[in-house]
Amino acid sequence: MKLFARTALVVAILVLGLGTSSALAQDAVATVTVIHAVPAVDGFPADVYLNGDLIIDGFLFETASELFTVPAGTPLQLEVFPEGSDPDADEPAVASEVTFEAGVDYSIVAQVVGEAPVLTVFVNDTSAVPAGQTRLTVRQTSLVTDLDVVLDGADLFGGLAQATDATADVSAGSHDLAFLSLGETLDERALDLDEGGLVVLYVVGSPDDDSFSLLVQRIIAQQTSPSGVPSGTGGLKAQSNWMPYMAGAAVLGLLALLLVRRGPEER
């Protein structure tokens, strides 16, 4: 009986340790999506490097990358070169050093502010969304210097400057959106907002060359009600890690088993 007790306890501790290590490993990373919002006649094809490694090649205006997992807590060098450049010999079109926080979901936008290309880092709010609603974020990554957003005929966000964003929780369903600058309507469109998710709208381009457009990113957010309906990509943050809880339950179960099976000879 004593051998059984020792063996069971060691196994339980090992399982708990493995589960905790797995959780810590996931907590040591962040998730990132890169958005190309630099307008050009040829789409400005670009290569994107992270710490000297090519992560995106032939990246074009009005496109978004796949979701990347990156190390957290360590400064990382992000560089954007014209397609085909030699990163060891050529200067990047834009570069930035970024340190990501563990467990956070980011979007990084290559855009033009004034006349200079910049990399703007945004944090995606994936916290719980109230039942029946959608979290709507509008990011002003266009060449327009001042942007107003109207939802169903009512002002939603006003005076958005370049490289800024604004967020509001709105009712899920179909809505009419309009984007204006200095009283002039630049774009109007209908948009379906699924319940329980985060929808990010990237306003890109310029009305001067007919490149003004809208990119839509749908991200899973934490849920507060069974009626919440997740949609889109970028759901790594919404995944649950059950291993530590299962391991904890295993420890309690084994300890209970030891107490039940303990005979008079061991008291």
Backbone hydrogen bonds, N-H to C=O, Kabsch-Sander energy under -0.5 kcal/mol:
donor,donor_aa,acceptor,acceptor_aa,energy
5,A,1,M,-2.3
6,R,2,K,-2.3
7,T,3,L,-2.5
8,A,4,F,-2.6
9,L,5,A,-2.1
10,V,6,R,-2.2
11,V,7,T,-2.4
12,A,8,A,-2.2
13,I,9,L,-2.2
14,L,10,V,-2.3
15,V,11,V,-2.3
16,L,12,A,-2.4
17,G,13,I,-2.4
18,L,14,L,-2.4
19,G,15,V,-2.3
20,T,16,L,-2.3
21,S,17,G,-2.3
22,S,18,L,-2.1
23,A,19,G,-2.0
24,L,20,T,-2.5
25,A,21,S,-2.2
26,Q,22,S,-1.9
27,D,23,A,-2.0
28,A,24,L,-0.7
28,A,25,A,-0.7
29,V,26,Q,-1.2
30,A,70,V,-2.6
31,T,104,V,-1.9
32,V,68,F,-2.7
33,T,106,Y,-1.5
35,I,108,I,-3.0
36,H,63,T,-2.5
37,A,35,I,-0.8
37,A,110,A,-2.6
43,G,40,A,-1.4
46,A,59,F,-1.9
47,D,81,F,-2.8
48,V,56,I,-3.0
49,Y,79,E,-3.0
50,L,53,D,-2.8
51,N,77,Q,-3.2
53,D,50,L,-1.8
55,I,48,V,-2.9
56,I,48,V,-1.6
59,F,46,A,-3.4
61,F,43,G,-2.1
62,E,36,H,-2.2
63,T,36,H,-0.5
63,T,60,L,-1.0
65,S,34,V,-2.7
68,F,32,V,-3.3
70,V,30,A,-2.7
70,V,68,F,-0.5
72,A,28,A,-2.5
73,G,100,F,-3.0
76,L,98,V,-2.8
78,L,76,L,-0.6
78,L,96,S,-3.0
79,E,49,Y,-2.6
80,V,94,V,-2.8
81,F,47,D,-2.9
83,E,45,P,-2.4
85,S,82,P,-1.9
89,A,86,D,-1.4
90,D,86,D,-3.5
93,A,80,V,-2.3
94,V,80,V,-1.4
96,S,78,L,-2.5
98,V,76,L,-3.0
98,V,96,S,-0.5
100,F,98,V,-0.5
103,G,29,V,-3.2
104,V,101,E,-1.5
106,Y,31,T,-3.2
107,S,122,F,-2.3
108,I,33,T,-2.8
109,V,107,S,-0.5
109,V,120,T,-2.8
110,A,35,I,-2.8
110,A,108,I,-0.5
111,Q,109,V,-0.7
111,Q,118,V,-2.4
113,V,116,A,-2.7
114,G,112,V,-0.5
115,E,113,V,-0.8
116,A,113,V,-1.9
118,V,111,Q,-3.1
120,T,109,V,-2.8
120,T,118,V,-0.6
121,V,119,L,-0.5
122,F,107,S,-3.1
122,F,120,T,-0.5
124,N,105,D,-2.8
125,D,123,V,-0.6
126,T,124,N,-1.2
129,V,222,Q,-1.4
133,Q,130,P,-1.7
134,T,170,V,-3.2
135,R,197,G,-2.6
136,L,134,T,-0.7
136,L,168,A,-3.0
137,T,135,R,-0.5
137,T,199,V,-2.8
138,V,166,A,-2.4
139,R,201,L,-3.3
140,Q,138,V,-0.5
140,Q,164,T,-2.9
141,T,139,R,-1.4
141,T,203,V,-1.3
143,L,205,G,-2.9
147,L,160,L,-1.4
148,D,180,L,-3.1
149,V,157,F,-3.4
150,V,178,A,-2.7
151,L,154,A,-2.9
152,D,150,V,-0.5
152,D,176,D,-3.2
154,A,151,L,-1.9
156,L,149,V,-2.9
157,F,149,V,-1.6
160,L,147,L,-3.3
163,A,140,Q,-2.5
164,T,140,Q,-0.6
164,T,161,A,-1.0
166,A,138,V,-1.7
168,A,136,L,-2.2
170,V,134,T,-2.9
170,V,168,A,-0.6
172,A,132,G,-2.2
173,G,193,L,-2.5
175,H,191,L,-2.3
177,L,175,H,-0.5
177,L,189,R,-3.1
178,A,150,V,-2.2
179,F,187,D,-2.7
180,L,148,D,-2.6
181,S,184,E,-2.3
184,E,181,S,-2.0
186,L,179,F,-3.5
187,D,179,F,-1.4
189,R,177,L,-2.4
191,L,175,H,-2.7
193,L,173,G,-2.7
193,L,191,L,-0.5
194,D,192,D,-0.6
196,G,133,Q,-3.2
197,G,194,D,-1.1
198,L,219,I,-2.9
199,V,135,R,-3.1
199,V,197,G,-0.5
200,V,198,L,-0.5
200,V,217,Q,-3.3
201,L,137,T,-3.3
201,L,199,V,-0.5
202,Y,200,V,-0.5
202,Y,215,L,-2.9
203,V,139,R,-2.6
203,V,201,L,-0.7
204,V,202,Y,-0.6
204,V,213,S,-2.1
209,D,206,S,-0.7
210,D,207,P,-0.6
211,S,206,S,-1.8
212,F,206,S,-1.2
213,S,204,V,-2.5
215,L,202,Y,-2.5
217,Q,200,V,-2.8
219,I,198,L,-3.2
219,I,217,Q,-0.5
220,I,233,T,-0.6
221,A,196,G,-0.6
222,Q,126,T,-2.2
224,T,129,V,-0.7
228,G,225,S,-2.3
229,V,195,E,-1.2
233,T,218,R,-2.0
237,K,234,G,-0.6
238,A,235,G,-1.1
239,Q,235,G,-0.5
239,Q,236,L,-1.1
242,W,240,S,-0.8
246,M,242,W,-2.6
247,A,243,M,-2.7
248,G,244,P,-2.3
249,A,245,Y,-2.3
250,A,246,M,-2.1
251,V,247,A,-2.2
252,L,248,G,-2.3
253,G,249,A,-2.7
254,L,250,A,-2.5
255,L,251,V,-2.5
256,A,252,L,-2.4
257,L,253,G,-2.2
258,L,254,L,-2.3
259,L,255,L,-2.0
260,V,256,A,-2.3
261,R,257,L,-2.5
262,R,258,L,-0.9
266,E,263,G,-1.7
267,R,264,P,-1.0
